[in-house]
């Protein structure tokens, strides 16, 4: 794996998307970055609740999904206009593994052909290359070939940021599909890697009662997701189901032939190896959030 010869010891530029009305989440991220001894820059999130005009931008995405998309685009703009070859984007409920600091403190491990590197896991199976390459700091890097949704933490190159800004004038799919769904051209045209094990995970997936970071983006966008899924289900026929199953089996065989495997990306938290996270529907959103915390993770972004 060809590595970029970058300046030794140059740390990753880390951008954290955070709502102005969510100081509790900012405090959480400040503590997380302090724990791994890495600096970060806050990017003010686009607030879907204070921008009613956002709802008119798409009938497919919810207002919070659009605001989240705009927030990530704000980060892409910062990276595209900056001097660094790469930047890292984080949503404000990220929880780091203990060894994430050294990974973000030195950019020399990044492959020369990398457009995007996914740092997190959502504890669902993803198709990756069978032979990951060690990058140091107890991490390895594998090509990511299949869908691995979630946009909570990723590294993106300056060029890829520019490309995505040009390619995303419309808001017809969520931002994590734009990044990590190979059925979408913006993702399939990029060389994407996955960190193994994951360097971080979003708080709502962790079964840790000390992390009060429930998200309201899921309930908000649920009606939109159901509508999208309903349209897809209406188009299905028995023949479609047969074709889908045949395609699934064919993909499994193709993955083996191409030296790819399907696995859940693990995450180390408090010394334990986690391979199954909490589904967002299991999250106890009825529990009171801590003082000043904002439970609306709907949007991440800029102003």
C-alpha positions in Angstrom: 0.0 0.0 0.0 1.5 3.3 -1.1 1.7 5.8 1.7 1.9 9.6 1.3 5.2 11.1 2.2 3.8 13.9 4.3 5.4 16.1 6.9 6.3 14.0 10.0 4.2 14.7 13.0 1.6 16.8 11.1 -1.7 16.3 12.8 -5.0 15.8 11.1 -7.3 18.8 10.8 -10.3 17.8 12.7 -13.7 19.5 12.2 -16.6 18.9 14.7 -20.1 19.7 13.6 -22.1 21.2 16.5 -25.4 23.1 16.9 -25.2 26.5 18.6 -28.0 25.3 20.9 -26.1 22.1 21.9 -23.4 23.2 24.4 -23.7 19.9 26.1 -22.6 18.0 23.0 -19.7 20.5 22.5 -18.6 19.8 26.1 -18.7 16.1 25.3 -16.5 16.5 22.2 -14.1 18.8 24.0 -13.7 16.1 26.6 -13.3 13.3 24.0 -10.6 15.2 22.1 -8.8 16.2 25.3 -8.8 12.5 26.3 -7.0 11.5 23.1 -4.9 14.7 23.1 -6.0 16.0 19.7 -7.1 19.6 18.8 -10.3 20.2 16.9 -12.2 23.1 15.2 -15.9 23.6 15.8 -18.1 24.1 12.7 -21.5 25.7 13.6 -24.2 23.3 12.4 -27.0 24.3 10.1 -30.1 24.3 12.3 -33.2 22.8 10.6 -35.4 24.0 13.4 -34.5 27.7 12.8 -34.5 27.5 9.0 -38.0 26.7 7.9 -37.0 27.3 4.2 -35.0 24.1 4.3 -38.1 22.0 4.2 -38.8 23.3 0.6 -35.4 22.1 -0.6 -36.5 18.4 -0.9 -39.6 16.3 -0.6 -37.5 13.2 -0.2 -35.4 14.2 2.8 -36.6 15.5 6.1 -35.6 19.0 7.1 -33.1 17.6 9.6 -31.5 15.4 7.0 -31.1 18.4 4.7 -29.6 20.4 7.5 -27.2 17.6 8.3 -26.3 17.5 4.6 -25.6 21.2 4.5 -23.5 20.9 7.6 -21.3 18.3 6.1 -21.0 20.4 2.9 -19.8 23.3 5.1 -17.0 21.0 6.3 -16.2 19.9 2.7 -15.9 23.5 1.8 -13.4 24.2 4.6 -11.3 21.2 3.6 -11.5 22.0 -0.1 -10.3 25.6 0.5 -7.7 24.7 3.0 -4.0 23.9 2.7 -4.1 20.3 4.0 -4.4 17.4 1.7 -6.9 15.7 4.1 -9.3 16.7 6.8 -11.5 14.7 9.3 -15.2 15.4 9.9 -16.9 14.4 13.1 -20.5 14.7 14.3 -20.8 15.8 17.9 -21.8 12.5 19.5 -18.6 10.7 18.6 -16.9 8.4 21.2 -13.2 7.6 20.5 -11.3 4.4 21.2 -8.4 5.0 23.6 -5.9 4.6 20.7 -7.5 7.1 18.3 -5.1 9.9 19.3 -1.9 8.7 17.6 -3.9 7.9 14.4 -5.1 11.5 14.1 -1.8 12.9 15.2 0.0 11.8 12.1 -1.3 11.8 8.5 1.6 9.8 7.0 -0.3 6.5 7.2 -2.9 7.6 4.7 -2.7 5.8 1.3 -1.8 7.9 -1.7 -5.0 6.8 -3.5 -7.4 7.4 -0.6 -10.3 9.7 -1.3 -12.3 8.9 1.9 -11.5 6.8 5.0 -14.3 5.7 7.3 -13.2 6.0 10.9 -16.4 4.8 12.6 -18.6 1.7 12.7 -22.3 1.4 12.9 -22.1 -2.3 13.8 -23.5 -3.6 10.6 -21.8 -5.9 8.2 -19.8 -4.3 5.5 -17.8 -5.7 2.5 -14.1 -5.0 2.9 -10.9 -6.3 1.4 -9.7 -9.6 2.8 -6.1 -8.5 3.4 -6.0 -5.2 5.4 -2.7 -3.4 5.7 -1.3 -2.4 9.1 -0.9 1.3 9.5 0.4 1.4 13.0 -1.1 2.5 16.3 -2.9 -1.0 16.5 -5.0 -0.2 13.4 -5.2 -1.7 9.9 -6.7 -0.3 6.7 -8.9 -2.2 4.3 -10.7 -1.2 1.1 -14.4 -0.6 1.7 -16.4 -2.0 -1.2 -20.0 -2.3 0.2 -22.5 -0.1 1.9 -21.5 1.1 5.4 -23.7 4.0 6.2 -23.3 6.6 8.8 -21.4 9.9 8.5 -20.3 10.4 12.1 -16.6 10.2 11.5 -14.5 10.1 8.3 -11.4 11.5 6.6 -11.8 13.1 3.2 -9.2 14.3 0.8 -9.1 17.9 -0.5 -9.9 16.7 -4.0 -12.8 14.5 -2.9 -14.3 17.4 -1.0 -14.1 19.5 -4.1 -15.7 16.8 -6.2 -18.6 16.2 -3.7 -19.3 20.0 -3.5 -19.7 20.1 -7.3 -21.8 16.9 -7.4 -24.3 17.6 -4.6 -26.4 20.5 -5.8 -29.6 18.6 -5.1 -30.7 16.9 -1.9 -32.3 13.6 -2.9 -30.4 11.2 -0.7 -28.9 11.4 2.8 -25.3 12.5 3.1 -24.1 9.1 4.4 -25.4 7.5 1.2 -23.5 10.1 -0.8 -20.4 9.0 1.0 -20.7 5.3 1.7 -23.2 3.7 -0.7 -21.5 2.3 -3.8 -24.8 2.2 -5.7 -24.5 6.0 -5.7 -22.1 7.5 -8.2 -20.6 10.0 -5.7 -19.4 7.0 -3.6 -18.7 4.4 -6.3 -16.3 6.9 -8.1 -14.2 7.2 -4.9 -11.5 5.0 -3.4 -12.7 4.4 0.1 -11.0 2.7 3.0 -12.2 1.4 6.4 -10.2 1.7 9.6 -10.0 -1.7 11.5 -11.0 -1.7 14.3 -13.0 1.4 14.2 -11.4 4.5 15.7 -14.7 5.7 17.0 -18.5 5.2 17.1 -21.5 7.4 17.6 -22.7 7.5 21.2 -26.3 6.4 20.4 -25.0 2.9 19.3 -23.1 2.3 22.5 -24.7 0.5 25.4 -23.1 2.9 27.9 -25.5 4.7 30.3 -22.9 7.3 31.0 -23.2 8.6 27.4 -26.5 10.6 27.2 -26.5 11.5 23.5 -29.7 10.2 22.1 -30.6 11.4 18.6 -33.8 12.9 17.4 -32.9 12.7 13.8 -34.1 9.2 13.4 -37.7 9.8 14.7 -37.8 13.0 12.6 -36.8 11.3 9.4 -38.7 8.1 10.0 -41.9 9.2 8.0 -39.6 10.1 5.1 -37.8 6.8 5.3 -41.1 4.9 5.4 -42.3 6.9 2.4 -39.2 6.0 0.4 -39.3 2.4 1.4 -43.0 2.2 0.6 -42.3 3.3 -3.0 -39.7 0.6 -3.3 -41.9 -2.1 -1.9 -44.7 -1.1 -4.3 -42.4 -1.9 -7.2 -41.5 -5.4 -5.9 -42.9 -8.5 -7.4 -42.3 -12.2 -6.6 -39.9 -12.2 -9.5 -38.1 -9.3 -8.0 -37.6 -11.2 -4.8 -36.1 -14.2 -6.6 -33.8 -11.9 -8.5 -32.8 -10.2 -5.2 -31.9 -13.5 -3.6 -30.0 -14.7 -6.6 -28.1 -11.4 -6.7 -27.2 -11.8 -3.0 -25.8 -15.3 -3.5 -24.0 -14.1 -6.6 -22.4 -11.2 -4.7 -21.2 -13.6 -1.9 -19.5 -15.8 -4.5 -18.0 -12.7 -6.3 -16.7 -11.3 -3.0 -14.8 -14.5 -2.3 -13.4 -14.5 -5.8 -12.3 -10.9 -5.5 -10.7 -11.5 -2.0 -13.4 -9.6 -0.2 -15.3 -10.5 2.9 -18.4 -9.3 4.7 -17.9 -8.5 8.4 -19.0 -6.3 11.2 -16.4 -3.6 12.0 -15.6 -3.9 15.7 -14.9 -1.1 18.1 -12.9 -1.1 21.4 -14.7 0.7 24.2 -13.5 0.7 27.8 -11.2 -2.2 27.0 -14.0 -4.4 25.6 -14.3 -5.4 21.9 -17.8 -4.4 20.7 -19.3 -6.0 17.6 -22.9 -5.3 18.1 -24.1 -1.8 18.9 -27.4 -0.5 20.1 -29.9 0.0 17.4 -31.3 3.6 17.5 -34.8 2.3 18.1 -33.5 0.6 21.3 -32.1 3.8 22.6 -33.8 5.0 25.8 -34.8 8.4 24.6 -37.2 8.8 27.5 -34.3 9.3 29.9 -33.6 12.9 30.8 -30.6 14.4 29.0 -27.9 16.0 31.2 -28.0 19.7 31.8 -27.3 21.8 28.7 -27.1 18.7 26.4 -29.1 18.8 23.3 -30.8 15.6 22.2 -31.4 16.8 18.7 -28.5 15.4 16.6 -30.5 16.2 13.5 -28.1 18.6 12.0 -24.6 19.1 11.8 -22.9 22.2 10.1 -22.0 25.8 9.1 -23.0 29.3 9.1 
